[in-house]
Amino acid sequence: MGVIQKTFKGAALALLTAASAHGAPLPDAGLITTYDPPTRESASSAKIVLNWSTCGQTDKYSGCFAGGKLGPFVNPCSMIESGNTLVGTNVVASKLYVVDAGDGTTLVKVHQFNKRTTVVDSFASVTYTPGIVTSLPAEIKGGAVKCFVGSSSPTLFVSTSKSYVAAAVDKKTGVVVDQVGGFSPAIRVTGMTTDQRGYVNINFGVGLNTGFYTYGPNGSLVQDGGGLQLLPNSRTGVALPAVPAIGQTAVSADAQRAQRPRTVYGDPYKTFVMD
């Protein structure tokens, strides 16, 4: 795709300035890749694709430099990107993970795409190469579901609204290394939140029968217990649940925690039971 001239009102320049404040900017600091909502490859096709485009500003030009599509998928429901890394003088590498919930009769899958952005002579090119495809355990239920994804440095946590556990996937190998859950009685996953440091919180249940697990930036378990916990971050807002109206029955956090005391994990010799 050639360069389409377009005005970006200084947004790309602001990105370059912000990057410079933290050291030399990456070659793609003024570029942004956005994705359309999932769409059919054609009006009569069962194949679902994600169309993408890369636009922004290099040191000489502004416009849209590249575009394409990813897929095909059955039911793509969530995606997350894993950091930008300089792998050559003008090449920036990152990974995109797309969760495909399938049709309910097939396993939920995580598709990995290796993205390369190259900036040479003020022009940019972008390529996506399909990588590892991970089939999640049957306990991760697909079909008409809401998908949840959170990422620490080594681990991707994936689940859906019909599942009682979350899968922990090693980013490098694509291997499912753990299943997060195990509350008794079993309760479904209801959400994930993350922060900019790489902590991931996984919530289960509603009302009195609730619980959570929190994992650290290195992928290890930090704490678990009763109730629901939220992690704010510096990039996107975290929606807060509504408070019941006066006179309506509400389950207190103390009552939730009484069902499952909080445990905070340190090294093997220092485990603390809270609340």
C-alpha positions as CSV (number, residue, x, y, z in Angstrom):
1,M,0.0,0.0,0.0
2,G,1.4,3.4,-1.0
3,V,1.4,6.5,1.2
4,I,-2.0,8.2,1.4
5,Q,-1.5,11.8,2.5
6,K,-3.4,12.6,5.6
7,T,-3.2,15.2,8.4
8,F,-2.7,13.9,11.9
9,K,-2.8,17.2,13.8
10,G,0.5,16.7,15.5
11,A,-0.4,13.4,17.3
12,A,2.5,11.5,15.8
13,L,4.9,14.3,16.6
14,A,3.6,14.1,20.2
15,L,4.4,10.4,20.3
16,L,7.9,11.1,19.0
17,T,8.4,13.7,21.6
18,A,7.1,11.5,24.4
19,A,9.4,8.6,23.3
20,S,12.4,10.9,23.2
21,A,11.8,11.9,26.8
22,H,12.5,8.2,27.7
23,G,15.6,7.8,25.5
24,A,15.9,7.4,21.7
25,P,12.6,6.8,20.1
26,L,11.9,3.5,18.3
27,P,11.7,3.9,14.5
28,D,7.9,3.3,14.6
29,A,7.3,5.8,17.4
30,G,5.1,8.0,15.2
31,L,3.1,5.1,13.7
32,I,0.0,3.4,14.9
33,T,-1.7,0.2,13.8
34,T,-5.5,0.0,14.2
35,Y,-7.9,-2.9,13.5
36,D,-11.4,-2.9,12.2
37,P,-14.1,-5.0,14.0
38,P,-14.2,-8.6,12.8
39,T,-15.9,-8.9,9.4
40,R,-16.6,-11.6,6.8
41,E,-14.0,-12.1,4.1
42,S,-16.9,-11.7,1.6
43,A,-20.7,-11.4,2.0
44,S,-21.2,-15.1,1.5
45,S,-18.1,-16.4,3.3
46,A,-18.1,-18.1,6.7
47,K,-14.5,-17.0,7.1
48,I,-13.9,-14.1,9.5
49,V,-11.0,-11.7,9.2
50,L,-9.5,-8.7,11.0
51,N,-8.5,-5.8,8.7
52,W,-5.7,-3.6,9.8
53,S,-4.0,-0.4,8.7
54,T,-0.8,1.4,9.8
55,C,-0.8,5.2,9.6
56,G,1.0,8.1,11.2
57,Q,4.2,10.0,10.6
58,T,7.8,9.3,9.9
59,D,10.5,12.0,9.9
60,K,9.4,13.2,6.5
61,Y,5.9,11.9,5.6
62,S,2.5,11.5,7.2
63,G,-0.2,9.2,6.0
64,C,-1.1,5.5,5.8
65,F,1.7,3.3,4.9
66,A,0.4,-0.3,5.1
67,G,-2.7,-2.4,5.5
68,G,-3.9,-6.0,5.2
69,K,-6.0,-8.7,6.9
70,L,-5.5,-11.4,9.5
71,G,-7.3,-14.7,9.6
72,P,-9.3,-16.6,8.8
73,F,-11.0,-17.1,12.1
74,V,-14.2,-18.7,13.3
75,N,-15.2,-16.3,16.1
76,P,-12.4,-13.9,17.1
77,C,-13.3,-12.4,20.4
78,S,-10.3,-10.7,21.9
79,M,-6.8,-9.6,21.1
80,I,-3.8,-8.3,22.9
81,E,-0.3,-7.1,21.8
82,S,3.0,-7.9,23.5
83,G,5.5,-5.0,23.5
84,N,7.7,-3.4,20.9
85,T,11.3,-4.5,20.7
86,L,14.1,-3.1,18.4
87,V,15.5,-6.1,16.5
88,G,17.5,-4.2,13.9
89,T,18.6,-0.6,13.1
90,N,15.2,0.2,11.5
91,V,13.1,-2.9,12.5
92,V,10.6,-3.1,15.4
93,A,9.2,-6.5,16.4
94,S,6.0,-7.3,18.4
95,K,3.5,-10.0,18.8
96,L,-0.3,-10.0,18.4
97,Y,-2.4,-12.6,20.1
98,V,-6.0,-13.2,18.8
99,V,-8.3,-15.4,20.8
100,D,-10.8,-17.4,18.6
101,A,-13.8,-18.7,20.6
102,G,-14.9,-21.0,17.8
103,D,-18.5,-22.2,17.4
104,G,-18.8,-24.1,20.7
105,T,-18.0,-27.5,19.1
106,T,-14.3,-26.8,18.6
107,L,-11.6,-25.8,21.1
108,V,-10.9,-22.2,21.8
109,K,-7.6,-21.2,20.1
110,V,-5.0,-18.5,20.6
111,H,-3.4,-17.3,17.3
112,Q,0.0,-15.7,17.5
113,F,1.1,-13.3,14.8
114,N,4.7,-11.9,14.6
115,K,4.6,-8.3,13.5
116,R,7.6,-6.5,11.9
117,T,7.6,-2.8,11.2
118,T,10.5,-1.5,9.1
119,V,11.2,2.2,8.5
120,V,13.6,3.0,5.7
121,D,14.1,6.3,3.9
122,S,11.1,7.7,5.8
123,F,8.8,5.0,4.4
124,A,7.3,2.2,6.6
125,S,6.4,-1.4,5.7
126,V,4.5,-3.7,8.0
127,T,4.3,-7.5,7.9
128,Y,2.5,-10.1,10.0
129,T,3.7,-13.7,10.0
130,P,1.4,-16.4,11.5
131,G,3.1,-18.0,14.5
132,I,2.1,-20.6,17.1
133,V,-1.6,-21.6,17.3
134,T,-2.5,-22.9,20.8
135,S,-5.6,-25.0,21.4
136,L,-6.8,-24.4,24.9
137,P,-8.1,-27.2,27.2
138,A,-11.7,-28.2,26.8
139,E,-12.4,-26.5,30.2
140,I,-12.2,-23.2,28.4
141,K,-15.6,-23.0,26.8
142,G,-16.2,-21.3,23.5
143,G,-19.0,-20.3,21.2
144,A,-21.2,-17.3,22.2
145,V,-19.1,-16.1,25.0
146,K,-17.3,-13.0,26.3
147,C,-13.5,-13.5,26.3
148,F,-11.0,-12.3,28.8
149,V,-7.3,-11.9,28.3
150,G,-4.5,-10.6,30.5
151,S,-0.8,-10.6,30.0
152,S,2.3,-10.8,32.3
153,S,5.8,-10.8,30.9
154,P,6.0,-14.6,30.2
155,T,2.4,-15.6,30.4
156,L,-0.9,-15.0,28.7
157,F,-4.0,-15.7,30.8
158,V,-7.2,-16.6,28.8
159,S,-10.7,-17.5,29.7
160,T,-14.4,-17.0,28.7
161,S,-17.6,-16.2,30.5
162,K,-18.7,-19.9,30.3
163,S,-15.5,-21.2,31.9
164,Y,-14.7,-22.1,35.5
165,V,-10.9,-21.8,35.0
166,A,-8.5,-19.7,33.0
167,A,-5.6,-21.1,30.9
168,A,-2.1,-19.8,31.5
169,V,-0.2,-19.9,28.2
170,D,3.6,-19.6,27.9
171,K,4.1,-16.8,25.3
172,K,7.4,-18.3,23.9
173,T,6.3,-21.9,23.4
174,G,2.5,-21.6,23.2
175,V,2.2,-24.4,25.8
176,V,-0.6,-24.3,28.4
177,V,1.4,-24.4,31.6
178,D,-1.4,-24.1,34.1
179,Q,-5.2,-23.8,34.7
180,V,-6.2,-21.1,37.2
181,G,-9.3,-21.8,39.3
182,G,-10.4,-24.6,41.5
183,F,-12.9,-22.8,43.8
184,S,-15.4,-25.1,45.5
185,P,-18.2,-24.9,44.6
186,A,-17.0,-24.0,41.0
187,I,-17.6,-20.5,39.9
188,R,-17.3,-19.0,36.5
189,V,-14.7,-16.4,35.4
190,T,-16.3,-12.9,35.3
191,G,-13.4,-10.7,34.3
192,M,-9.7,-9.8,34.2
193,T,-7.9,-6.6,34.9
194,T,-4.2,-5.7,34.5
195,D,-1.8,-2.9,35.4
196,Q,1.1,-1.3,33.5
197,R,3.6,-3.3,35.6
198,G,2.3,-6.7,34.4
199,Y,0.1,-7.8,37.3
200,V,-3.0,-9.7,36.2
201,N,-6.1,-10.2,38.3
202,I,-8.7,-12.8,37.4
203,N,-12.2,-12.6,39.0
204,F,-14.7,-15.4,39.5
205,G,-18.4,-15.3,40.3
206,V,-20.9,-12.7,41.4
207,G,-22.7,-12.0,44.7
208,L,-21.6,-14.0,47.7
209,N,-19.9,-16.8,45.8
210,T,-16.9,-15.0,44.4
211,G,-13.1,-15.3,44.3
212,F,-10.0,-14.0,42.7
213,Y,-6.4,-14.8,41.8
214,T,-3.6,-12.2,41.2
215,Y,-0.5,-13.1,39.3
216,G,2.7,-11.0,39.2
217,P,4.8,-9.7,36.3
218,N,6.9,-12.9,36.3
219,G,3.8,-15.1,36.0
220,S,3.8,-16.3,39.6
221,L,0.8,-16.4,41.9
222,V,0.8,-13.4,44.2
223,Q,-2.5,-13.7,46.1
224,D,-6.0,-15.3,46.1
225,G,-9.1,-15.2,48.1
226,G,-12.8,-14.3,48.3
227,G,-14.4,-11.2,46.8
228,L,-13.7,-9.4,43.6
229,Q,-10.5,-7.3,43.0
230,L,-9.8,-4.7,40.4
231,L,-6.4,-3.5,39.0
232,P,-6.4,0.0,37.5
233,N,-3.8,0.9,34.9
234,S,-2.4,4.0,33.3
235,R,-3.8,3.5,29.8
236,T,-7.4,2.4,29.9
237,G,-10.1,2.9,32.5
238,V,-11.5,0.0,34.5
239,A,-15.3,-0.1,34.6
240,L,-16.7,-0.2,38.2
241,P,-19.8,-2.2,39.1
242,A,-22.9,-0.3,40.1
243,V,-23.8,0.1,43.8
244,P,-27.2,-1.3,44.6
245,A,-29.9,1.2,45.4
246,I,-30.7,2.1,49.0
247,G,-32.9,-0.7,50.5
248,Q,-31.7,-3.3,48.0
249,T,-29.7,-6.3,49.3
250,A,-26.0,-5.9,48.7
251,V,-23.2,-8.4,49.4
252,S,-20.5,-6.7,51.4
253,A,-16.8,-7.3,50.7
254,D,-16.4,-8.5,54.2
255,A,-19.0,-11.2,53.7
256,Q,-17.3,-12.2,50.4
257,R,-13.9,-12.4,52.1
258,A,-15.3,-14.4,55.0
259,Q,-16.1,-17.2,52.5
260,R,-12.5,-17.4,51.3
261,P,-9.8,-15.6,53.4
262,R,-7.1,-13.9,51.3
263,T,-3.8,-15.6,51.1
264,V,-0.7,-13.6,50.0
265,Y,2.2,-15.6,48.7
266,G,5.9,-14.8,49.1
267,D,8.8,-17.2,49.0
268,P,8.0,-20.8,50.1
269,Y,8.6,-19.9,53.7
270,K,6.5,-16.8,53.9
271,T,2.8,-17.3,53.1
272,F,0.4,-14.9,54.9
273,V,-3.3,-15.4,55.4
274,M,-5.1,-12.0,55.5
275,D,-8.5,-10.7,56.3
